[in-house]
Amino acid sequence: MVIFVTGSGVRGSPGRGAAATGGSPSSAVVAVTEERQNLTCYSCNSQLEGEGCRFPHNLSLAMRRTCPPSHRFCSVTRVDYSVDPGGAMRAFSIERSCSEHCTTECVAVGERLRLYMCRSCCAESLCNTGNEARALLEEGGRALLASRRLTVPLLALLVAACL
């Protein structure tokens, strides 16, 4: 809806059912309000969908989800692990989803069996195709790993999968 604000009143745009209360459109300040469309994000988990979720070129139309209005972000959460300190990281899982709140970050836990959880966030439809947080980790952003937060269920799930 377009609203005209004038010195002598407010009126709605023609054909929108708003009554005119006076004023000249030529002297108006125009305010445009638009309805916010819900975000669309890829939504999948590599533990359930396999390789289809892991790599961007495998993402399909079936993985697209319209987010609830309160979810303003698309996110990618990736969990990797290494068995030896300084050893090569191995992929465990990747999840793409809608998120109400999101922080781009990487966290690590463990000494010998080291778990890495990286999350990246974006705010445009279908933007969750990569994982920029993972790139931060690979480019030497290990200072982000000072935190030792990782949920116990996630840790238990990863350890069970490695056995």
N, CA and C atoms as an extended XYZ file, in Angstrom:
489
Properties=species:S:1:pos:R:3:atomname:S:1:resname:S:1:resid:I:1 pbc="F F F"
N         0.848       -1.176        0.000 N   MET     1
C         0.000        0.000        0.000 CA  MET     1
C         0.887        1.230        0.000 C   MET     1
N         0.514        2.228       -0.736 N   VAL     2
C         1.218        3.501       -0.755 CA  VAL     2
C         0.398        4.487        0.047 C   VAL     2
N         1.038        5.217        0.934 N   ILE     3
C         0.342        6.194        1.773 CA  ILE     3
C         0.893        7.569        1.459 C   ILE     3
N         0.011        8.513        1.231 N   PHE     4
C         0.401        9.891        0.986 CA  PHE     4
C         0.253       10.670        2.281 C   PHE     4
N         1.316       11.316        2.720 N   VAL     5
C         1.269       12.142        3.926 CA  VAL     5
C         1.391       13.584        3.469 C   VAL     5
N         0.398       14.399        3.795 N   THR     6
C         0.397       15.798        3.373 CA  THR     6
C         0.180       16.689        4.576 C   THR     6
N         0.256       17.967        4.331 N   GLY     7
C         0.030       18.928        5.407 CA  GLY     7
C        -1.400       18.912        5.917 C   GLY     7
N        -2.338       18.453        5.127 N   SER     8
C        -3.738       18.498        5.555 CA  SER     8
C        -4.339       17.119        5.781 C   SER     8
N        -3.526       16.082        5.830 N   GLY     9
C        -4.095       14.774        6.134 CA  GLY     9
C        -3.334       13.634        5.496 C   GLY     9
N        -3.873       12.443        5.661 N   VAL    10
C        -3.296       11.216        5.129 CA  VAL    10
C        -4.346       10.554        4.271 C   VAL    10
N        -3.925       10.024        3.141 N   ARG    11
C        -4.880        9.273        2.337 CA  ARG    11
C        -4.180        8.065        1.732 C   ARG    11
N        -4.948        7.044        1.503 N   GLY    12
C        -4.416        5.829        0.911 CA  GLY    12
C        -4.343        5.948       -0.588 C   GLY    12
N        -3.624        5.027       -1.197 N   SER    13
C        -3.510        5.040       -2.650 CA  SER    13
C        -4.845        4.672       -3.279 C   SER    13
N        -5.121        5.177       -4.478 N   PRO    14
C        -6.399        4.906       -5.141 CA  PRO    14
C        -6.607        3.408       -5.333 C   PRO    14
N        -7.860        2.999       -5.181 N   GLY    15
C        -8.205        1.604       -5.413 CA  GLY    15
C        -7.860        0.686       -4.266 C   GLY    15
N        -7.419        1.203       -3.138 N   ARG    16
C        -7.029        0.364       -2.020 CA  ARG    16
C        -8.034        0.430       -0.871 C   ARG    16
N        -9.132        1.128       -1.062 N   GLY    17
C       -10.170        1.167       -0.051 CA  GLY    17
C        -9.925        2.177        1.051 C   GLY    17
N        -8.934        3.029        0.938 N   ALA    18
C        -8.666        4.025        1.967 CA  ALA    18
C        -9.363        5.313        1.576 C   ALA    18
N        -9.931        5.982        2.534 N   ALA    19
C       -10.661        7.222        2.257 CA  ALA    19
C        -9.703        8.393        2.212 C   ALA    19
N        -9.943        9.308        1.297 N   ALA    20
C        -9.122       10.512        1.183 CA  ALA    20
C        -9.570       11.509        2.227 C   ALA    20
N        -8.600       12.119        2.873 N   THR    21
C        -8.934       13.137        3.873 CA  THR    21
C        -8.440       14.495        3.445 C   THR    21
N        -8.061       14.639        2.196 N   GLY    22
C        -7.609       15.932        1.693 CA  GLY    22
C        -6.146       15.892        1.340 C   GLY    22
N        -5.651       17.001        0.813 N   GLY    23
C        -4.238       17.089        0.483 CA  GLY    23
C        -4.008       16.865       -0.987 C   GLY    23
N        -2.843       17.277       -1.422 N   SER    24
C        -2.487       17.164       -2.823 CA  SER    24
C        -1.355       16.171       -2.976 C   SER    24
N        -1.494       15.171       -3.856 N   PRO    25
C        -0.425       14.202       -4.038 CA  PRO    25
C         0.881       14.834       -4.482 C   PRO    25
N         0.839       15.996       -5.127 N   SER    26
C         2.073       16.620       -5.595 CA  SER    26
C         2.910       17.152       -4.440 C   SER    26
N         2.307       17.405       -3.271 N   SER    27
C         3.061       17.892       -2.121 CA  SER    27
C         3.276       16.787       -1.094 C   SER    27
N         3.109       15.556       -1.507 N   ALA    28
C         3.113       14.436       -0.564 CA  ALA    28
C         4.499       13.838       -0.392 C   ALA    28
N         4.700       13.286        0.776 N   VAL    29
C         5.840       12.423        1.044 CA  VAL    29
C         5.300       11.016        0.896 C   VAL    29
N         5.945       10.203        0.112 N   VAL    30
C         5.417        8.877       -0.157 CA  VAL    30
C         6.168        7.859        0.684 C   VAL    30
N         5.402        7.049        1.408 N   ALA    31
C         5.976        5.949        2.176 CA  ALA    31
C         5.453        4.658        1.573 C   ALA    31
N         6.335        3.752        1.274 N   VAL    32
C         5.918        2.493        0.683 CA  VAL    32
C         6.162        1.397        1.699 C   VAL    32
N         5.128        0.643        1.962 N   THR    33
C         5.285       -0.514        2.836 CA  THR    33
C         5.117       -1.750        1.979 C   THR    33
N         5.939       -2.707        2.206 N   GLU    34
C         5.819       -3.936        1.448 CA  GLU    34
C         5.785       -5.105        2.413 C   GLU    34
N         5.048       -6.106        2.044 N   GLU    35
C         4.987       -7.286        2.872 CA  GLU    35
C         6.282       -8.056        2.692 C   GLU    35
N         6.849       -8.469        3.816 N   ARG    36
C         8.079       -9.236        3.782 CA  ARG    36
C         7.747      -10.676        3.405 C   ARG    36
N         8.398      -11.168        2.373 N   GLN    37
C         8.189      -12.556        1.991 CA  GLN    37
C         9.058      -13.442        2.862 C   GLN    37
N         8.539      -14.609        3.177 N   ASN    38
C         9.306      -15.547        3.982 CA  ASN    38
C        10.552      -15.987        3.221 C   ASN    38
N        11.604      -16.190        3.954 N   LEU    39
C        12.871      -16.655        3.420 CA  LEU    39
C        12.720      -18.109        2.959 C   LEU    39
N        13.433      -18.482        1.928 N   THR    40
C        13.496      -19.876        1.492 CA  THR    40
C        14.935      -20.337        1.664 C   THR    40
N        15.117      -21.464        2.341 N   CYS    41
C        16.458      -22.003        2.588 CA  CYS    41
C        16.506      -23.469        2.172 C   CYS    41
N        17.716      -23.938        1.888 N   TYR    42
C        17.893      -25.372        1.726 CA  TYR    42
C        17.786      -25.987        3.112 C   TYR    42
N        17.117      -27.123        3.206 N   SER    43
C        16.918      -27.785        4.484 CA  SER    43
C        17.207      -29.271        4.310 C   SER    43
N        18.319      -29.722        4.901 N   CYS    44
C        18.695      -31.128        4.782 CA  CYS    44
C        19.758      -31.452        5.822 C   CYS    44
N        19.992      -32.745        6.013 N   ASN    45
C        21.011      -33.222        6.935 CA  ASN    45
C        21.722      -34.383        6.255 C   ASN    45
N        23.035      -34.313        6.165 N   SER    46
C        23.784      -35.347        5.454 CA  SER    46
C        23.688      -36.706        6.138 C   SER    46
N        23.348      -36.733        7.432 N   GLN    47
C        23.172      -38.011        8.114 CA  GLN    47
C        21.910      -38.722        7.611 C   GLN    47
N        20.954      -37.953        7.112 N   LEU    48
C        19.699      -38.526        6.601 CA  LEU    48
C        19.674      -38.595        5.080 C   LEU    48
N        20.072      -37.503        4.417 N   GLU    49
C        20.020      -37.444        2.951 CA  GLU    49
C        21.328      -37.828        2.269 C   GLU    49
N        22.381      -38.014        3.020 N   GLY    50
C        23.658      -38.429        2.447 CA  GLY    50
C        24.332      -37.338        1.633 C   GLY    50
N        24.987      -37.749        0.559 N   GLU    51
C        25.784      -36.834       -0.263 CA  GLU    51
C        24.952      -35.724       -0.889 C   GLU    51
N        23.655      -35.929       -1.029 N   GLY    52
C        22.790      -34.904       -1.602 CA  GLY    52
C        22.834      -33.606       -0.829 C   GLY    52
N        23.093      -33.681        0.462 N   CYS    53
C        23.151      -32.481        1.303 CA  CYS    53
C        24.574      -31.953        1.455 C   CYS    53
N        25.535      -32.819        1.330 N   ARG    54
C        26.921      -32.452        1.638 CA  ARG    54
C        27.511      -31.437        0.664 C   ARG    54
N        27.268      -31.580       -0.614 N   PHE    55
C        27.913      -30.728       -1.613 CA  PHE    55
C        26.903      -29.812       -2.303 C   PHE    55
N        27.261      -28.532       -2.506 N   PRO    56
C        26.332      -27.570       -3.114 CA  PRO    56
C        25.782      -27.999       -4.471 C   PRO    56
N        26.579      -28.648       -5.296 N   HIS    57
C        26.093      -29.036       -6.625 CA  HIS    57
C        25.055      -30.158       -6.556 C   HIS    57
N        24.908      -30.790       -5.392 N   ASN    58
C        23.908      -31.852       -5.233 CA  ASN    58
C        22.582      -31.359       -4.660 C   ASN    58
N        22.503      -30.098       -4.258 N   LEU    59
C        21.276      -29.591       -3.644 CA  LEU    59
C        20.147      -29.602       -4.664 C   LEU    59
N        18.981      -30.062       -4.242 N   SER    60
C        17.868      -30.212       -5.177 CA  SER    60
C        16.680      -29.338       -4.789 C   SER    60
N        15.740      -29.234       -5.696 N   LEU    61
C        14.507      -28.485       -5.435 CA  LEU    61
C        13.762      -29.066       -4.238 C   LEU    61
N        13.838      -30.369       -4.051 N   ALA    62
C        13.134      -31.020       -2.944 CA  ALA    62
C        13.680      -30.586       -1.585 C   ALA    62
N        14.884      -30.047       -1.551 N   MET    63
C        15.500      -29.616       -0.291 CA  MET    63
C        15.177      -28.171        0.057 C   MET    63
N        14.431      -27.490       -0.783 N   ARG    64
C        14.062      -26.095       -0.508 CA  ARG    64
C        12.873      -26.062        0.440 C   ARG    64
N        12.965      -25.214        1.465 N   ARG    65
C        11.886      -25.060        2.438 CA  ARG    65
C        11.587      -23.586        2.635 C   ARG    65
N        10.308      -23.254        2.733 N   THR    66
C         9.912      -21.895        3.089 CA  THR    66
C         9.987      -21.796        4.602 C   THR    66
N        10.715      -20.810        5.089 N   CYS    67
C        10.933      -20.653        6.528 CA  CYS    67
C         9.734      -19.983        7.193 C   CYS    67
N         9.529      -20.250        8.483 N   PRO    68
C         8.512      -19.502        9.231 CA  PRO    68
C         8.896      -18.021        9.259 C   PRO    68
N         7.933      -17.117        9.425 N   PRO    69
C         8.230      -15.680        9.410 CA  PRO    69
C         9.294      -15.250       10.421 C   PRO    69
N         9.390      -15.932       11.557 N   SER    70
C        10.359      -15.542       12.589 CA  SER    70
C        11.787      -15.971       12.259 C   SER    70
N        11.957      -16.839       11.288 N   HIS    71
C        13.285      -17.318       10.904 CA  HIS    71
C        13.839      -16.412        9.810 C   HIS    71
N        14.822      -15.598       10.165 N   ARG    72
C        15.367      -14.592        9.256 CA  ARG    72
C        16.700      -14.985        8.635 C   ARG    72
N        17.204      -16.168        8.963 N   PHE    73
C        18.508      -16.592        8.471 CA  PHE    73
C        18.444      -17.987        7.870 C   PHE    73
N        19.310      -18.225        6.902 N   CYS    74
C        19.607      -19.574        6.432 CA  CYS    74
C        20.953      -19.918        7.067 C   CYS    74
N        21.144      -21.175        7.435 N   SER    75
C        22.405      -21.538        8.075 CA  SER    75
C        22.933      -22.858        7.533 C   SER    75
N        24.233      -23.027        7.710 N   VAL    76
C        24.911      -24.279        7.410 CA  VAL    76
C        25.720      -24.619        8.651 C   VAL    76
N        25.481      -25.807        9.212 N   THR    77
C        26.238      -26.269       10.374 CA  THR    77
C        26.996      -27.516        9.954 C   THR    77
N        28.299      -27.483       10.153 N   ARG    78
C        29.151      -28.589        9.729 CA  ARG    78
C        29.930      -29.105       10.924 C   ARG    78
N        29.994      -30.422       11.073 N   VAL    79
C        30.762      -31.046       12.149 CA  VAL    79
C        31.844      -31.901       11.506 C   VAL    79
N        33.084      -31.644       11.897 N   ASP    80
C        34.245      -32.410       11.451 CA  ASP    80
C        34.973      -32.921       12.685 C   ASP    80
N        35.879      -33.873       12.489 N   TYR    81
C        36.681      -34.359       13.605 CA  TYR    81
C        38.068      -34.736       13.111 C   TYR    81
N        39.009      -34.755       14.047 N   SER    82
C        40.342      -35.278       13.756 CA  SER    82
C        40.714      -36.212       14.894 C   SER    82
N        41.339      -37.316       14.551 N   VAL    83
C        41.678      -38.333       15.538 CA  VAL    83
C        42.966      -37.975       16.265 C   VAL    83
N        43.908      -37.370       15.582 N   ASP    84
C        45.181      -36.987       16.189 CA  ASP    84
C        45.305      -35.474       16.215 C   ASP    84
N        45.924      -34.925       17.281 N   PRO    85
C        46.132      -33.468       17.316 CA  PRO    85
C        46.913      -33.018       16.080 C   PRO    85
N        46.416      -32.036       15.394 N   GLY    86
C        47.062      -31.542       14.185 CA  GLY    86
C        46.835      -32.419       12.971 C   GLY    86
N        46.083      -33.508       13.143 N   GLY    87
C        45.824      -34.419       12.031 CA  GLY    87
C        44.769      -33.885       11.083 C   GLY    87
N        44.601      -34.603       10.005 N   ALA    88
C        43.615      -34.205        8.998 CA  ALA    88
C        42.204      -34.277        9.568 C   ALA    88
N        41.393      -33.304        9.175 N   MET    89
C        40.001      -33.295        9.615 CA  MET    89
C        39.169      -34.153        8.674 C   MET    89
N        38.220      -34.860        9.252 N   ARG    90
C        37.311      -35.698        8.480 CA  ARG    90
C        35.892      -35.179        8.661 C   ARG    90
N        35.141      -35.172        7.591 N   ALA    91
C        33.756      -34.692        7.653 CA  ALA    91
C        32.895      -35.701        8.391 C   ALA    91
N        32.031      -35.205        9.258 N   PHE    92
C        31.069      -36.062        9.941 CA  PHE    92
C        29.656      -35.777        9.451 C   PHE    92
N        29.235      -34.516        9.527 N   SER    93
C        27.878      -34.186        9.072 CA  SER    93
C        27.796      -32.731        8.645 C   SER    93
N        26.770      -32.452        7.868 N   ILE    94
C        26.468      -31.082        7.478 CA  ILE    94
C        24.948      -30.945        7.483 C   ILE    94
N        24.481      -29.836        8.028 N   GLU    95
C        23.041      -29.578        8.093 CA  GLU    95
C        22.772      -28.185        7.554 C   GLU    95
N        21.782      -28.083        6.700 N   ARG    96
C        21.348      -26.801        6.141 CA  ARG    96
C        19.927      -26.573        6.630 C   ARG    96
N        19.632      -25.325        7.070 N   SER    97
C        18.301      -25.088        7.637 CA  SER    97
C        17.969      -23.606        7.721 C   SER    97
N        16.712      -23.337        8.117 N   CYS    98
C        16.252      -22.001        8.481 CA  CYS    98
C        16.622      -21.793        9.945 C   CYS    98
N        16.934      -20.558       10.325 N   SER    99
C        17.289      -20.277       11.716 CA  SER    99
C        16.667      -18.968       12.164 C   SER    99
N        16.161      -18.988       13.381 N   GLU   100
C        15.607      -17.767       13.958 CA  GLU   100
C        16.731      -16.844       14.406 C   GLU   100
N        17.749      -17.426       15.038 N   HIS   101
C        18.936      -16.698       15.483 CA  HIS   101
C        20.138      -17.439       14.916 C   HIS   101
N        21.172      -16.712       14.539 N   CYS   102
C        22.322      -17.388       13.942 CA  CYS   102
C        23.582      -16.567       14.165 C   CYS   102
N        24.666      -17.247       14.494 N   THR   103
C        25.973      -16.625       14.665 CA  THR   103
C        26.989      -17.422       13.855 C   THR   103
N        27.728      -16.754       12.986 N   THR   104
C        28.789      -17.425       12.249 CA  THR   104
C        29.944      -17.653       13.207 C   THR   104
N        30.311      -18.922       13.386 N   GLU   105
C        31.354      -19.250       14.355 CA  GLU   105
C        31.869      -20.662       14.132 C   GLU   105
N        33.022      -20.923       14.718 N   CYS   106
C        33.576      -22.269       14.796 CA  CYS   106
C        33.937      -22.530       16.248 C   CYS   106
N        33.608      -23.711       16.717 N   VAL   107
C        33.958      -24.110       18.072 CA  VAL   107
C        34.598      -25.482       18.008 C   VAL   107
N        35.488      -25.738       18.945 N   ALA   108
C        36.172      -27.025       18.994 CA  ALA   108
C        36.150      -27.547       20.419 C   ALA   108
N        36.190      -28.855       20.543 N   VAL   109
C        36.229      -29.488       21.856 CA  VAL   109
C        37.073      -30.750       21.731 C   VAL   109
N        37.745      -31.085       22.809 N   GLY   110
C        38.521      -32.315       22.842 CA  GLY   110
C        39.999      -32.072       22.652 C   GLY   110
N        40.768      -33.033       23.120 N   GLU   111
C        42.220      -32.957       22.981 CA  GLU   111
C        42.684      -33.929       21.902 C   GLU   111
N        42.585      -35.215       22.194 N   ARG   112
C        43.040      -36.182       21.205 CA  ARG   112
C        42.018      -36.337       20.074 C   ARG   112
N        40.783      -36.691       20.424 N   LEU   113
C        39.706      -36.698       19.438 CA  LEU   113
C        39.127      -35.298       19.444 C   LEU   113
N        39.445      -34.534       18.436 N   ARG   114
C        39.057      -33.121       18.376 CA  ARG   114
C        37.838      -32.973       17.470 C   ARG   114
N        36.782      -32.362       18.005 N   LEU   115
C        35.557      -32.119       17.254 CA  LEU   115
C        35.470      -30.648       16.899 C   LEU   115
N        35.073      -30.352       15.678 N   TYR   116
C        34.917      -28.981       15.209 CA  TYR   116
C        33.478      -28.798       14.734 C   TYR   116
N        32.823      -27.776       15.230 N   MET   117
C        31.486      -27.439       14.751 CA  MET   117
C        31.540      -26.016       14.227 C   MET   117
N        31.267      -25.848       12.944 N   CYS   118
C        31.285      -24.525       12.323 CA  CYS   118
C        29.903      -24.219       11.766 C   CYS   118
N        29.457      -22.994       11.992 N   ARG   119
C        28.158      -22.552       11.476 CA  ARG   119
C        28.355      -21.255       10.717 C   ARG   119
N        27.725      -21.175        9.548 N   SER   120
C        27.705      -19.922        8.797 CA  SER   120
C        26.251      -19.504        8.610 C   SER   120
N        26.053      -18.205        8.510 N   CYS   121
C        24.706      -17.634        8.429 CA  CYS   121
C        24.625      -16.675        7.245 C   CYS   121
N        23.449      -16.595        6.657 N   CYS   122
C        23.205      -15.630        5.592 CA  CYS   122
C        21.725      -15.253        5.635 C   CYS   122
N        21.360      -14.178        4.975 N   ALA   123
C        19.998      -13.653        5.116 CA  ALA   123
C        19.276      -13.456        3.785 C   ALA   123
N        19.637      -14.219        2.775 N   GLU   124
C        18.950      -14.156        1.486 CA  GLU   124
C        18.435      -15.543        1.135 C   GLU   124
N        17.388      -15.607        0.371 N   SER   125
C        16.834      -16.904       -0.009 CA  SER   125
C        17.854      -17.755       -0.753 C   SER   125
N        17.901      -19.019       -0.363 N   LEU   126
C        18.753      -20.050       -0.970 CA  LEU   126
C        20.233      -19.701       -0.935 C   LEU   126
N        20.649      -18.991        0.090 N   CYS   127
C        22.057      -18.591        0.209 CA  CYS   127
C        22.896      -19.620        0.962 C   CYS   127
N        22.275      -20.617        1.589 N   ASN   128
C        23.033      -21.561        2.415 CA  ASN   128
C        23.545      -22.746        1.594 C   ASN   128
N        24.386      -22.410        0.619 N   THR   129
C        24.960      -23.431       -0.253 CA  THR   129
C        26.388      -23.794        0.129 C   THR   129
N        27.081      -22.951        0.860 N   GLY   130
C        28.453      -23.230        1.258 CA  GLY   130
C        28.561      -23.258        2.763 C   GLY   130
N        29.755      -23.026        3.275 N   ASN   131
C        29.960      -22.903        4.708 CA  ASN   131
C        31.167      -22.008        4.937 C   ASN   131
N        30.926      -20.706        4.960 N   GLU   132
C        32.000      -19.737        5.118 CA  GLU   132
C        32.726      -19.899        6.447 C   GLU   132
N        32.031      -20.339        7.482 N   ALA   133
C        32.677      -20.528        8.782 CA  ALA   133
C        33.765      -21.583        8.680 C   ALA   133
N        33.536      -22.604        7.895 N   ARG   134
C        34.544      -23.640        7.683 CA  ARG   134
C        35.786      -23.028        7.019 C   ARG   134
N        35.585      -22.117        6.086 N   ALA   135
C        36.708      -21.456        5.422 CA  ALA   135
C        37.526      -20.652        6.427 C   ALA   135
N        36.865      -20.016        7.395 N   LEU   136
C        37.588      -19.285        8.439 CA  LEU   136
C        38.516      -20.217        9.199 C   LEU   136
N        38.026      -21.396        9.501 N   LEU   137
C        38.824      -22.380       10.223 CA  LEU   137
C        40.035      -22.795        9.395 C   LEU   137
N        39.817      -23.075        8.127 N   GLU   138
C        40.901      -23.525        7.257 CA  GLU   138
C        41.930      -22.436        6.985 C   GLU   138
N        41.522      -21.163        7.043 N   GLU   139
C        42.434      -20.059        6.754 CA  GLU   139
C        43.178      -19.577        7.992 C   GLU   139
N        43.169      -20.355        9.036 N   GLY   140
C        43.926      -19.983       10.221 CA  GLY   140
C        43.114      -19.245       11.254 C   GLY   140
N        41.818      -19.272       11.163 N   GLY   141
C        40.978      -18.609       12.147 CA  GLY   141
C        40.804      -19.446       13.398 C   GLY   141
N        41.840      -20.139       13.805 N   ARG   142
C        41.739      -21.026       14.968 CA  ARG   142
C        41.542      -20.268       16.271 C   ARG   142
N        41.728      -18.961       16.259 N   ALA   143
C        41.434      -18.173       17.457 CA  ALA   143
C        39.955      -18.268       17.795 C   ALA   143
N        39.140      -18.527       16.786 N   LEU   144
C        37.709      -18.703       17.030 CA  LEU   144
C        37.432      -19.950       17.848 C   LEU   144
N        38.407      -20.834       17.941 N   LEU   145
C        38.196      -22.105       18.605 CA  LEU   145
C        38.528      -22.076       20.087 C   LEU   145
N        38.769      -20.923       20.641 N   ALA   146
C        39.101      -20.824       22.055 CA  ALA   146
C        37.966      -21.335       22.931 C   ALA   146
N        36.772      -21.198       22.463 N   SER   147
C        35.614      -21.663       23.222 CA  SER   147
C        35.551      -23.181       23.186 C   SER   147
N        35.148      -23.776       24.284 N   ARG   148
C        35.041      -25.238       24.363 CA  ARG   148
C        33.575      -25.683       24.393 C   ARG   148
N        32.662      -24.879       23.827 N   ARG   149
C        31.240      -25.213       23.844 CA  ARG   149
C        30.919      -26.217       22.747 C   ARG   149
N        30.245      -27.243       23.102 N   LEU   150
C        29.658      -28.174       22.154 CA  LEU   150
C        28.669      -29.007       22.944 C   LEU   150
N        27.520      -29.201       22.422 N   THR   151
C        26.496      -29.881       23.191 CA  THR   151
C        26.859      -31.335       23.430 C   THR   151
N        26.522      -31.832       24.604 N   VAL   152
C        26.818      -33.214       24.973 CA  VAL   152
C        26.159      -34.202       24.017 C   VAL   152
N        24.892      -34.016       23.619 N   PRO   153
C        24.310      -34.974       22.669 CA  PRO   153
C        25.076      -35.048       21.351 C   PRO   153
N        25.553      -33.922       20.859 N   LEU   154
C        26.311      -33.921       19.615 CA  LEU   154
C        27.624      -34.664       19.801 C   LEU   154
N        28.289      -34.433       20.916 N   LEU   155
C        29.539      -35.114       21.222 CA  LEU   155
C        29.313      -36.618       21.312 C   LEU   155
N        28.268      -37.040       22.024 N   ALA   156
C        27.969      -38.461       22.168 CA  ALA   156
C        27.654      -39.094       20.814 C   ALA   156
N        26.918      -38.391       19.980 N   LEU   157
C        26.567      -38.888       18.657 CA  LEU   157
C        27.809      -39.092       17.802 C   LEU   157
N        28.718      -38.144       17.835 N   LEU   158
C        29.927      -38.239       17.030 CA  LEU   158
C        30.830      -39.359       17.523 C   LEU   158
N        31.007      -39.477       18.832 N   VAL   159
C        31.857      -40.536       19.388 CA  VAL   159
C        31.276      -41.900       19.035 C   VAL   159
N        29.960      -42.061       19.160 N   ALA   160
C        29.314      -43.335       18.828 CA  ALA   160
C        29.509      -43.677       17.354 C   ALA   160
N        29.467      -42.694       16.489 N   ALA   161
C        29.620      -42.933       15.056 CA  ALA   161
C        31.050      -43.314       14.689 C   ALA   161
N        32.011      -42.874       15.490 N   CYS   162
C        33.418      -43.160       15.197 CA  CYS   162
C        33.840      -44.542       15.686 C   CYS   162
N        33.067      -45.139       16.561 N   LEU   163
C        33.437      -46.453       17.125 CA  LEU   163
C        33.131      -47.591       16.200 C   LEU   163
